[in-house]
Amino acid sequence: MRLHRLRITAFGPFGGTQEVDFDDLSAAGLFLLHGPTGAGKTSVLDAVCFALYGSVPGARQGGSLRSDHAAAGVRTEVALELSVAGRRLEVTRQPPWERAKKRGTGTTTEKAQSHLREYDAPAGSWKDLSRSHQEIGEEVTQLLGMSREQFCQVVLLPQGDFARFLRADAEARGKLLGRLFDTRRFAAVEQRLAELRRAAETRVRAGDTELLADAHRMQQAAGEIVELPLPGLDPGDPGLAGSVLEWAAVARGTARERHTVAHCAQQAAESAQAAADRALDDVRDVARLQRRHAEATERAARLEESSAAHHEVRTRMERGRKAEAVGPALDVRDTTEAEHRRATDAETRTRARLPEEFADSGASGLATAARRAAEELGGLESARRAERRLTDAAAERDALDRQERADEDVLHEADGWLSGWEANRADLRTRIEAAQEANTHAEQLAVRREPAQARLAAARLRDRLARDTDDAHALVLTAREAAVDAQAHWLDLKELRLKGIAAELAAGLVDGQACAVCGATEHPAPARKVEGHVDRQAEEAALAAHRRADERRAEAERRLGVSREALAAATAEAGDTPTELLAEQFAELERRYSAARDAASGLHAAREALDRAEREHDRRLAAQQEAARRVASRASARDALDRERASLEDELTQARGSAASVSARAAQLERQAALLGEAADAARVADDTARRLKDADARLADAAFRAGFDTPAAAAAALLDDDAHRALQRRLDARQQEEAAVRSVLAEPDTAAAAGRPAVDLAAAEQAAVAAVRRVRDTASARDAAARRCAELDRLSLRASAAVRRLGPLREEYDRVARLATLTAGTSADNERRMRLESYVLAARLEQVAAAATARLQRMSSGRYTLVHSDDRAGRGRSGLGLHVVDAWTGRERDTATLSGGETFFASLALALGLADVVTDEAGGVRLDTLFIDEGFGSLDDQTLDEVLDVLDSLRERDRSVGIVSHVADLRRRIHAQLEVVKGRSGSIVRQRSGD
């Protein structure tokens, strides 16, 4: 790989565009990249790395790549032209950046862009290859054969890193070599074997855990019958499976013995229960018969005590049967007596309502008087019709009078209204004409009103915008002054910080560690911060304040422009007329317009009023004519009604007699006829019921005498109703049944024999039977528990046996994987040096690097030092990545950490060059024609510096060019081809000088 040309724009400290011609610098083979501290020497190398990989070296990632000195409209860009693998390429990259929006205010972020081109020599032009970040990154990595980390270590040789590499322990060396040689696949193998080991161990432990769980279940199922404890092993321990199976066999044998014992005990308890049940049945039979005889004896005694009451019930039943023959006669007499009493009461009530003249009349006399009243009532029917007609005629006469009075009112009102009709109609027509004229005037004023209103609004807006414009102009002046002051303050602070940057860098120096600027490990006189020192935070705060002030200035100018545009538009519409005069003119126009509108608003109402008045005129005129016609026809109807009323009154006077009216006379006759008829009927019914009551008394007396009773009252007292008869009969039947039952029980032989025996103890027999049942239940439960225990132990034993069979292959696999995993991890006893697989591979690479580095180290040290690889263990750690130096003057091998500062520099330089050769071969043999060495030359004396430069100069024999990054002044005299980075207030620039 050879670099040809680099173009940097707005990148890092470079505010403008800078170009570097590497072809010119590489012509001398060795060139110097120098400049003051902070000028941007390392930024040139960062630009090369960014162009190739899209990012800067790891130590400088995370910050912004854009230059603070760049103009607002200039975009950051890095373009690198190089040759690799026989192809000439150009890579251009632009990181994301924030720019001002093209429309409106604020900023917008543009995405990063990349561009890869290849030079076509036959065509003499460039052709585009890709604009994809991913494709360009993959293409560059494939062509170079190196990742970004490898490139930074091989091409951009950071001497400080290799000095730390020389002094580092094995673990730190392993991390660096692992990144350079990509031994992740070997680490992946270690990790994969460890994962397989953990997975196999997990499966074995899971199986052992399940087996132990089954063993604990068997222990719970066995209970306390097994005295032998479970094996005291953990999951994964060898011999666990055999111990569990042995314990399970012991538990099963013990459980079967306990089951046999429980079965025998249950059989004995069942035999004892059968004997106790038979004894209890015998005792219960004797006790039942004894209770039966005692109860029968008590019942016989109670029957003897109730004999008198039983005789009385029998006597009453006999008298009740005799009285049943008198019952029908008693019922007839009671019914007849009730009917006679009701008839007598009805006759008394009806006679009380009759006039006194009928008080002593019999039934026949009352009936005759009722017929005479009915005949007289029939003669009044025609008189009642005449009376109703007379009432109707009077009502018709009153209606004619009311209609006449209403028509007179209508005629009077119509005459009054029609007399003022002509004057009213003329007034309404005058109102309509005035409203029409006002409406026309309002329309003319409306045409002038809208422009006047718009002009007044524009004038008011003009006055307000004029004030806003003055305020905005004042704000712009203030913002401009603030922006200028903020920029000056920032530039002053930046200049002060650059002057004191040496003290800021010196604050991070530590004795024994290399300086980031010169590479020296000793710092005899570091710069000190003076009073008023400006640090990075203060500078960044001032820059942020300057940017905020500039943004406020731009915003104020934008608002001023908007206000001026709006003011011009409002002035064009309103003109120069004062707003107060326009307001007065518009107010007068508005007043006249409102007055005309108010006057015109009555047009519709006036037209409707005229229409209503004309309709009212027509209605009143028609009503006047109709009322006059009704008055003429009403006189003849009134005379006819008067004649008819006189004739009807003469007829009614004769018909009503002394009554107030014919209807009253008819009502009087109707009431009299009804009372006389009701009284006649009640008298006939009373006579008939009296006769039947007398006959019923005679038949009742005869029936009581024949039944053996002295009087009908005695027979009635002995008579029983159905409920009483049934109750007495039930008492007699119950007495008879009880006597028969008692005689039957006392006659039983078994009962009599049991009564002659002593009393039995039923409670003791029942307790003995219950105890026998309890013993049977307990022994059955014990037998069932023993059977369940045997079954559960058999089931769990089978399950444990199956688990042991399944665990066999898993344990074999675990043993095999565990041996490989511990071997590759360096923890196995077979791995004597405790070297991991990745360390073993890296040790081989380190051995190659040491051999390649020794070829140059011997020249730099005049044959004194040789780098060798050591795989000895350091203390209790692992071996494989040790690095020692052999001193030819003493013949002894010692650690690289014992080298002095200058010796450490050229040893690390030799190591870096050797590593570059090995990594190049590892990457597929890609030729590296351009190398950069960053700092460290200040720690060498003149002789050693000459030897180192001779070694670097010898690299030209392989057609390589080496760029040395240093600010050591002596190198400027020794190396003629130079690239100088000069810093300034507006950013850094590069100056190139060839070696001619």
LUMMITOR-364417 format. One record per residue (C-alpha): x, y, z. Coordinates in steps of 0.5 Angstrom, whole numbers, padded with zeros to 4 digits, always signed. Layout:
N
XYZ
...
end
This chain:
996
+0000+0000+0000
+0003+0007-0002
+0000+0014+0000
+0000+0019-0006
-0004+0025-0004
-0009+0027+0002
-0014+0033+0002
-0017+0035+0008
-0022+0040+0009
-0025+0043+0016
-0022+0037+0019
-0019+0038+0026
-0015+0044+0027
-0015+0045+0019
-0021+0051+0018
-0019+0051+0011
-0017+0046+0005
-0010+0043+0006
-0007+0038+0001
-0001+0033+0002
+0003+0030-0003
+0006+0024-0001
+0009+0022-0007
+0014+0028-0007
+0015+0027+0001
+0016+0019-0001
+0022+0021-0006
+0027+0022-0001
+0025+0015+0003
+0025+0019+0010
+0021+0025+0011
+0019+0029+0018
+0012+0031+0020
+0013+0036+0025
+0010+0043+0028
+0009+0046+0035
+0005+0042+0040
-0003+0042+0039
-0002+0044+0031
-0005+0038+0029
+0001+0033+0027
-0003+0027+0029
-0009+0030+0026
-0006+0029+0019
-0005+0021+0021
-0012+0021+0024
-0015+0024+0017
-0011+0018+0013
-0015+0013+0018
-0021+0016+0017
-0021+0016+0010
-0020+0009+0010
-0024+0006+0015
-0029+0012+0017
-0027+0013+0024
-0020+0015+0028
-0016+0011+0032
-0019+0009+0038
-0016+0013+0043
-0019+0020+0040
-0026+0017+0038
-0032+0020+0041
-0030+0028+0039
-0033+0032+0034
-0028+0031+0027
-0031+0038+0025
-0026+0044+0025
-0028+0050+0030
-0025+0055+0025
-0029+0052+0019
-0034+0057+0016
-0041+0056+0017
-0042+0054+0010
-0036+0049+0009
-0037+0042+0010
-0032+0037+0013
-0029+0033+0008
-0022+0028+0007
-0020+0025+0001
-0014+0020+0000
-0011+0018-0006
-0007+0011-0005
-0005+0005-0009
-0006-0002-0006
-0006-0009-0009
-0004-0006-0016
-0010-0001-0016
-0010+0006-0015
-0016+0009-0011
-0019+0015-0008
-0023+0015-0002
-0027+0021+0000
-0031+0021+0006
-0035+0027+0010
-0038+0026+0017
-0045+0028+0019
-0045+0036+0020
-0050+0041+0022
-0052+0046+0017
-0057+0052+0017
-0064+0050+0014
-0065+0053+0007
-0072+0055+0009
-0074+0058+0016
-0069+0058+0022
-0065+0053+0026
-0061+0048+0023
-0061+0041+0020
-0057+0035+0020
-0054+0032+0014
-0052+0025+0014
-0045+0022+0013
-0043+0021+0006
-0037+0016+0003
-0035+0016-0004
-0030+0011-0007
-0027+0012-0014
-0022+0008-0018
-0017+0011-0024
-0018+0007-0030
-0011+0008-0033
-0013+0006-0041
-0018+0011-0041
-0014+0016-0037
-0020+0018-0032
-0024+0016-0025
-0029+0011-0025
-0034+0011-0019
-0034+0004-0015
-0039+0005-0009
-0042+0011-0005
-0044+0006+0001
-0041+0006+0007
-0041-0001+0009
-0039-0003+0002
-0033+0002+0002
-0031-0001+0009
-0031-0008+0007
-0027-0007+0000
-0022-0003+0004
-0021-0008+0009
-0021-0014+0004
-0015-0010+0000
-0011-0008+0006
-0012-0015+0009
-0012-0011+0016
-0017-0008+0021
-0017-0001+0023
-0014-0003+0030
-0008-0007+0026
-0007-0001+0021
-0006+0003+0027
-0001-0001+0030
+0003-0003+0023
+0002+0003+0019
+0002+0009+0024
+0007+0006+0029
+0005+0009+0036
+0011+0008+0040
+0008+0010+0047
+0004+0003+0046
+0010-0001+0044
+0014+0002+0050
+0008-0001+0054
+0008-0007+0051
+0015-0008+0053
+0013-0007+0060
+0006-0010+0060
+0005-0017+0063
+0002-0023+0059
-0005-0021+0060
-0004-0014+0057
+0001-0017+0051
-0005-0022+0050
-0010-0017+0049
-0006-0013+0044
-0003-0019+0040
-0011-0022+0040
-0013-0015+0036
-0007-0015+0031
-0007-0023+0029
-0015-0024+0030
-0014-0030+0035
-0022-0030+0036
-0023-0036+0033
-0018-0040+0038
-0021-0036+0044
-0028-0038+0041
-0026-0045+0041
-0024-0045+0048
-0031-0041+0050
-0034-0046+0046
-0031-0052+0050
-0032-0049+0056
-0040-0048+0054
-0040-0055+0052
-0037-0057+0059
-0042-0052+0063
-0048-0055+0059
-0046-0062+0060
-0045-0061+0067
-0051-0058+0068
-0055-0064+0064
-0051-0069+0069
-0052-0064+0075
-0060-0064+0073
-0060-0071+0072
-0057-0072+0079
-0061-0067+0082
-0067-0071+0079
-0064-0077+0082
-0063-0074+0089
-0070-0072+0089
-0073-0079+0087
-0069-0081+0093
-0072-0076+0098
-0078-0078+0095
-0077-0085+0097
-0074-0083+0104
-0081-0080+0105
-0085-0086+0103
-0081-0090+0107
-0082-0086+0113
-0078-0089+0119
-0078-0096+0117
-0071-0095+0114
-0065-0094+0119
-0060-0093+0114
-0059-0086+0112
-0059-0083+0105
-0052-0083+0101
-0049-0076+0103
-0047-0074+0096
-0048-0068+0092
-0050-0067+0085
-0045-0069+0080
-0041-0073+0085
-0038-0080+0083
-0042-0086+0086
-0048-0082+0087
-0053-0087+0082
-0050-0093+0085
-0051-0091+0093
-0058-0089+0091
-0060-0096+0088
-0057-0099+0094
-0061-0095+0099
-0067-0096+0095
-0066-0104+0095
-0066-0104+0103
-0072-0099+0103
-0076-0104+0099
-0074-0110+0103
-0076-0107+0109
-0083-0104+0107
-0085-0111+0104
-0083-0114+0111
-0088-0109+0114
-0093-0110+0110
-0094-0118+0111
-0094-0116+0119
-0100-0111+0118
-0104-0116+0114
-0103-0121+0119
-0105-0116+0124
-0111-0114+0120
-0114-0122+0120
-0114-0122+0127
-0117-0116+0128
-0123-0118+0123
-0124-0125+0127
-0125-0121+0134
-0130-0116+0131
-0134-0122+0128
-0135-0125+0135
-0136-0118+0138
-0142-0117+0133
-0145-0123+0135
-0145-0122+0142
-0148-0115+0141
-0154-0118+0137
-0156-0122+0143
-0155-0117+0148
-0159-0112+0144
-0165-0118+0142
-0166-0119+0150
-0166-0112+0152
-0171-0110+0146
-0176-0116+0149
-0175-0113+0156
-0177-0106+0154
-0183-0109+0150
-0186-0113+0156
-0185-0107+0161
-0188-0102+0156
-0194-0107+0155
-0195-0107+0163
-0195-0099+0163
-0200-0099+0157
-0205-0104+0161
-0205-0100+0167
-0206-0093+0164
-0212-0097+0160
-0215-0099+0167
-0214-0092+0170
-0219-0089+0164
-0225-0094+0164
-0229-0088+0167
-0228-0084+0162
-0229-0089+0157
-0236-0091+0159
-0238-0084+0159
-0236-0083+0152
-0240-0090+0150
-0246-0087+0153
-0246-0080+0149
-0245-0084+0143
-0252-0088+0144
-0256-0081+0146
-0253-0078+0139
-0255-0084+0135
-0262-0083+0138
-0262-0076+0137
-0260-0077+0129
-0268-0079+0128
-0270-0072+0131
-0265-0068+0126
-0269-0067+0120
-0275-0064+0124
-0270-0060+0128
-0267-0057+0121
-0274-0056+0118
-0277-0052+0124
-0270-0048+0124
-0271-0046+0117
-0278-0044+0117
-0277-0040+0123
-0272-0036+0120
-0276-0035+0113
-0282-0032+0118
-0277-0028+0121
-0274-0025+0115
-0282-0024+0112
-0284-0020+0118
-0278-0015+0118
-0279-0014+0111
-0287-0013+0112
-0285-0008+0118
-0280-0004+0113
-0285-0003+0107
-0291-0001+0111
-0287+0004+0115
-0286+0008+0108
-0293+0008+0106
-0298+0014+0108
-0303+0013+0114
-0309+0012+0110
-0306+0005+0108
-0303+0003+0115
-0309-0002+0116
-0310-0005+0109
-0309-0012+0108
-0305-0015+0102
-0311-0015+0097
-0313-0007+0099
-0305-0005+0098
-0305-0009+0091
-0312-0005+0089
-0309+0002+0091
-0302+0000+0087
-0306-0001+0080
-0310+0005+0081
-0304+0009+0082
-0301+0006+0075
-0307+0008+0071
-0306+0015+0073
-0299+0015+0071
-0300+0013+0064
-0305+0019+0063
-0299+0024+0064
-0294+0021+0058
-0297+0027+0053
-0296+0032+0058
-0289+0030+0059
-0288+0031+0052
-0291+0038+0052
-0287+0040+0058
-0280+0038+0054
-0282+0042+0048
-0284+0048+0052
-0277+0048+0055
-0274+0047+0048
-0278+0053+0046
-0275+0058+0051
-0268+0056+0050
-0269+0057+0042
-0272+0064+0044
-0266+0066+0049
-0261+0064+0043
-0265+0068+0038
-0264+0074+0043
-0257+0073+0044
-0255+0072+0037
-0259+0079+0036
-0255+0082+0041
-0248+0079+0038
-0250+0082+0031
-0252+0089+0034
-0244+0089+0036
-0241+0086+0030
-0245+0092+0026
-0243+0097+0031
-0236+0095+0031
-0236+0094+0023
-0238+0101+0022
-0233+0105+0027
-0227+0101+0023
-0229+0102+0016
-0230+0109+0017
-0223+0110+0018
-0220+0106+0013
-0218+0111+0008
-0214+0115+0012
-0210+0108+0015
-0209+0106+0008
-0206+0112+0006
-0201+0112+0012
-0199+0105+0011
-0197+0107+0004
-0193+0113+0006
-0189+0108+0011
-0187+0103+0005
-0185+0109+0000
-0180+0112+0006
-0177+0105+0008
-0176+0104+0000
-0172+0110+0000
-0168+0109+0006
-0166+0102+0004
-0163+0105-0003
-0159+0110+0001
-0156+0104+0006
-0154+0100+0000
-0150+0106-0003
-0147+0107+0004
-0145+0100+0004
-0141+0100-0002
-0137+0106+0001
-0136+0103+0008
-0132+0096+0007
-0126+0100+0003
-0126+0105+0009
-0126+0100+0014
-0120+0096+0011
-0116+0102+0010
-0117+0104+0017
-0115+0097+0019
-0109+0098+0015
-0107+0104+0018
-0107+0102+0025
-0103+0096+0023
-0098+0101+0020
-0098+0104+0026
-0096+0098+0030
-0091+0095+0025
-0088+0102+0025
-0087+0101+0033
-0085+0094+0032
-0080+0095+0027
-0076+0101+0031
-0076+0096+0037
-0073+0090+0032
-0068+0095+0030
-0066+0097+0037
-0065+0089+0039
-0061+0088+0032
-0056+0093+0034
-0056+0090+0041
-0055+0083+0039
-0050+0085+0034
-0046+0088+0040
-0047+0082+0044
-0044+0078+0038
-0038+0082+0037
-0036+0082+0044
-0038+0074+0045
-0033+0073+0039
-0028+0077+0042
-0028+0074+0049
-0028+0067+0046
-0022+0069+0041
-0018+0072+0047
-0019+0066+0052
-0017+0061+0046
-0011+0065+0045
-0009+0065+0052
-0010+0057+0053
-0006+0056+0047
+0000+0060+0050
-0001+0056+0057
-0002+0049+0053
+0004+0047+0056
+0002+0047+0063
-0004+0044+0061
-0001+0038+0058
+0005+0038+0064
-0001+0037+0069
-0002+0030+0066
+0005+0028+0067
+0007+0022+0071
+0014+0020+0073
+0016+0014+0069
+0011+0014+0064
+0013+0017+0057
+0011+0024+0055
+0005+0024+0050
+0009+0030+0046
+0017+0028+0047
+0016+0021+0049
+0021+0022+0055
+0020+0018+0061
+0023+0024+0066
+0020+0030+0067
+0025+0035+0070
+0022+0042+0069
+0015+0041+0067
+0011+0048+0066
+0007+0051+0071
+0000+0054+0071
+0000+0061+0072
-0005+0066+0075
-0011+0067+0070
-0010+0060+0066
-0015+0058+0062
-0017+0051+0061
-0021+0047+0056
-0028+0048+0060
-0027+0056+0060
-0026+0056+0052
-0031+0051+0051
-0036+0056+0055
-0034+0062+0051
-0035+0059+0045
-0042+0056+0046
-0043+0063+0049
-0041+0066+0042
-0045+0061+0038
-0051+0063+0042
-0050+0070+0041
-0049+0069+0034
-0056+0065+0034
-0059+0071+0037
-0056+0076+0033
-0059+0072+0026
-0066+0071+0030
-0066+0079+0031
-0064+0081+0024
-0069+0076+0021
-0075+0079+0025
-0073+0086+0023
-0073+0084+0016
-0080+0081+0017
-0083+0087+0021
-0080+0091+0015
-0084+0087+0010
-0090+0087+0013
-0090+0095+0015
-0089+0096+0007
-0095+0092+0005
-0099+0096+0011
-0097+0103+0008
-0098+0101+0001
-0105+0099+0003
-0107+0105+0008
-0103+0111+0005
-0100+0117+0009
-0107+0119+0012
-0107+0120+0019
-0110+0114+0023
-0115+0119+0027
-0117+0122+0021
-0119+0116+0018
-0122+0113+0024
-0127+0120+0024
-0129+0119+0017
-0131+0112+0018
-0135+0113+0024
-0139+0118+0021
-0140+0114+0015
-0142+0108+0020
-0147+0113+0023
-0150+0114+0017
-0150+0107+0015
-0153+0105+0021
-0159+0110+0021
-0161+0108+0014
-0161+0101+0016
-0165+0102+0022
-0170+0106+0017
-0170+0101+0012
-0171+0095+0017
-0179+0097+0017
-0180+0096+0010
-0182+0089+0011
-0186+0090+0017
-0190+0096+0013
-0192+0092+0007
-0194+0086+0012
-0198+0091+0016
-0202+0094+0009
-0203+0087+0007
-0206+0085+0014
-0211+0092+0014
-0213+0090+0007
-0215+0083+0009
-0218+0086+0015
-0222+0091+0011
-0225+0085+0007
-0227+0081+0013
-0231+0087+0017
-0234+0089+0010
-0237+0081+0009
-0239+0081+0017
-0243+0087+0016
-0247+0084+0011
-0248+0078+0014
-0250+0081+0020
-0255+0085+0017
-0258+0079+0013
-0259+0075+0020
-0263+0081+0023
-0268+0081+0018
-0269+0073+0018
-0269+0073+0026
-0276+0077+0027
-0281+0072+0024
-0278+0066+0028
-0279+0070+0034
-0286+0071+0033
-0287+0063+0031
-0284+0061+0038
-0288+0066+0042
-0295+0063+0039
-0292+0056+0041
-0290+0057+0048
-0297+0060+0050
-0301+0054+0047
-0296+0049+0051
-0297+0053+0058
-0305+0052+0058
-0304+0045+0057
-0299+0044+0062
-0303+0048+0067
-0309+0043+0067
-0304+0036+0067
-0300+0038+0073
-0305+0040+0078
-0302+0042+0085
-0295+0039+0083
-0290+0044+0081
-0289+0041+0074
-0292+0035+0070
-0285+0031+0072
-0286+0032+0079
-0293+0029+0079
-0291+0023+0075
-0285+0022+0080
-0290+0022+0086
-0295+0017+0082
-0289+0013+0081
-0286+0012+0088
-0293+0011+0091
-0295+0005+0086
-0288+0002+0087
-0289+0003+0095
-0296+0000+0095
-0294-0006+0090
-0288-0008+0095
-0292-0007+0101
-0297-0012+0098
-0292-0017+0097
-0289-0017+0104
-0296-0018+0107
-0297-0024+0103
-0290-0027+0104
-0291-0026+0112
-0298-0030+0112
-0295-0036+0108
-0289-0036+0113
-0293-0036+0119
-0297-0042+0117
-0291-0046+0115
-0288-0045+0122
-0294-0047+0126
-0294-0054+0122
-0286-0055+0123
-0287-0054+0131
-0292-0060+0131
-0288-0065+0127
-0282-0063+0131
-0286-0065+0138
-0288-0071+0135
-0281-0074+0133
-0278-0072+0140
-0283-0076+0143
-0282-0082+0139
-0274-0082+0140
-0275-0082+0147
-0274-0075+0149
-0278-0071+0154
-0278-0064+0150
-0275-0062+0143
-0270-0058+0147
-0267-0065+0150
-0266-0068+0143
-0263-0062+0140
-0258-0062+0146
-0256-0069+0145
-0255-0069+0137
-0248-0069+0135
-0245-0066+0129
-0240-0069+0124
-0234-0067+0127
-0236-0069+0135
-0239-0076+0132
-0232-0077+0129
-0228-0075+0135
-0232-0080+0139
-0231-0085+0135
-0224-0085+0134
-0223-0085+0142
-0227-0091+0142
-0223-0095+0136
-0217-0092+0139
-0219-0095+0146
-0221-0102+0143
-0214-0102+0139
-0210-0101+0145
-0213-0106+0149
-0212-0111+0143
-0205-0109+0143
-0203-0110+0150
-0206-0117+0151
-0202-0119+0144
-0195-0117+0147
-0197-0120+0154
-0198-0126+0151
-0192-0127+0147
-0187-0133+0150
-0181-0130+0148
-0183-0123+0151
-0185-0127+0158
-0179-0131+0158
-0174-0125+0157
-0178-0121+0162
-0176-0126+0167
-0169-0126+0166
-0164-0120+0169
-0163-0114+0166
-0157-0114+0161
-0151-0109+0160
-0152-0106+0153
-0147-0100+0153
-0142-0105+0155
-0143-0109+0149
-0143-0103+0144
-0137-0101+0147
-0134-0107+0146
-0136-0108+0139
-0134-0101+0137
-0127-0102+0140
-0127-0108+0135
-0129-0104+0129
-0123-0099+0131
-0118-0104+0131
-0120-0107+0125
-0120-0100+0122
-0113-0099+0124
-0110-0105+0122
-0113-0104+0115
-0111-0097+0115
-0104-0100+0117
-0104-0105+0112
-0106-0100+0106
-0101-0095+0108
-0096-0101+0108
-0098-0103+0101
-0098-0096+0098
-0091-0095+0101
-0089-0102+0097
-0092-0099+0091
-0089-0092+0092
-0082-0095+0093
-0083-0100+0087
-0085-0094+0083
-0079-0089+0085
-0074-0095+0084
-0076-0096+0077
-0076-0089+0076
-0069-0088+0079
-0066-0094+0075
-0069-0091+0069
-0065-0084+0071
-0059-0088+0072
-0059-0091+0065
-0060-0084+0062
-0055-0081+0066
-0049-0086+0064
-0048-0083+0057
-0049-0076+0059
-0043-0077+0064
-0039-0080+0059
-0040-0074+0055
-0038-0069+0061
-0032-0073+0062
-0030-0072+0055
-0031-0065+0054
-0029-0063+0061
-0022-0066+0059
-0022-0062+0053
-0024-0056+0056
-0019-0056+0062
-0014-0057+0057
-0015-0051+0052
-0016-0047+0058
-0010-0049+0062
-0013-0051+0068
-0011-0059+0067
-0006-0063+0070
-0004-0065+0063
-0002-0058+0061
+0004-0057+0065
+0005-0050+0063
-0002-0048+0064
-0002-0044+0057
-0009-0043+0054
-0010-0045+0047
-0010-0037+0045
-0004-0036+0049
-0001-0042+0045
-0002-0039+0038
+0000-0032+0040
+0006-0035+0043
+0008-0037+0036
+0006-0030+0033
+0010-0027+0039
+0016-0031+0037
+0016-0029+0030
+0015-0022+0032
+0021-0022+0037
+0025-0026+0031
+0023-0020+0026
+0025-0015+0031
+0032-0018+0033
+0034-0016+0026
+0033-0009+0027
+0035-0008+0034
+0042-0011+0033
+0043-0006+0028
+0040+0000+0033
+0044-0003+0039
+0051-0004+0035
+0049-0012+0036
+0048-0011+0044
+0041-0013+0045
+0037-0019+0042
+0029-0020+0043
+0027-0027+0045
+0020-0030+0047
+0020-0034+0054
+0014-0039+0055
+0016-0039+0063
+0011-0038+0068
+0011-0032+0072
+0010-0033+0079
+0003-0037+0080
+0000-0034+0073
+0000-0038+0066
+0006-0038+0061
+0007-0037+0054
+0007-0029+0053
+0014-0027+0056
+0019-0023+0053
+0026-0022+0055
+0032-0018+0052
+0039-0022+0052
+0045-0017+0053
+0051-0019+0049
+0055-0015+0054
+0054-0019+0060
+0051-0025+0056
+0045-0025+0061
+0037-0025+0059
+0033-0020+0063
+0026-0017+0063
+0025-0012+0058
+0022-0007+0063
+0030-0006+0066
+0031-0002+0059
+0033+0005+0060
+0029+0010+0056
+0033+0011+0050
+0034+0003+0050
+0026+0002+0051
+0025+0007+0045
+0029+0003+0040
+0027-0003+0042
+0020-0001+0042
+0021+0001+0035
+0025-0005+0033
+0019-0009+0036
+0014-0005+0032
+0017-0006+0025
+0018-0013+0026
+0011-0013+0028
+0009-0010+0022
+0013-0015+0018
+0009-0021+0021
+0002-0017+0021
+0003-0016+0013
+0005-0023+0012
-0001-0025+0016
-0005-0021+0012
-0004-0024+0006
+0003-0021+0004
+0000-0014+0003
+0006-0009+0001
+0006-0003+0006
+0010+0002+0002
+0008+0008+0007
+0010+0008+0015
+0009+0013+0020
+0013+0013+0027
+0010+0017+0032
+0015+0021+0037
+0020+0018+0042
+0026+0020+0038
+0028+0026+0044
+0030+0020+0049
+0036+0018+0044
+0043+0020+0044
+0047+0023+0038
+0050+0016+0036
+0044+0012+0038
+0040+0017+0034
+0044+0016+0028
+0044+0008+0028
+0036+0009+0029
+0036+0013+0023
+0040+0008+0019
+0036+0003+0020
+0030+0007+0018
+0033+0009+0012
+0035+0002+0010
+0027+0001+0009
+0028+0005+0003
+0032-0001+0000
+0025-0005+0000
+0022+0001-0003
+0019+0004+0003
+0018+0011+0005
+0018+0013+0013
+0015+0019+0016
+0017+0021+0023
+0012+0025+0027
+0017+0029+0032
+0018+0036+0034
+0025+0034+0036
+0029+0040+0033
+0035+0036+0031
+0031+0032+0026
+0030+0038+0022
+0037+0038+0020
+0038+0031+0019
+0032+0030+0015
+0031+0034+0009
+0024+0032+0006
+0019+0035+0011
+0011+0037+0012
+0011+0042+0017
+0004+0044+0021
+0003+0051+0023
-0002+0053+0028
-0006+0060+0027
-0011+0064+0030
-0016+0062+0024
-0014+0055+0024
-0007+0050+0022
-0004+0050+0015
+0001+0045+0012
+0007+0047+0009
+0011+0042+0005
+0019+0042+0003
+0022+0036-0001
+0028+0033+0000
+0032+0036-0006
end
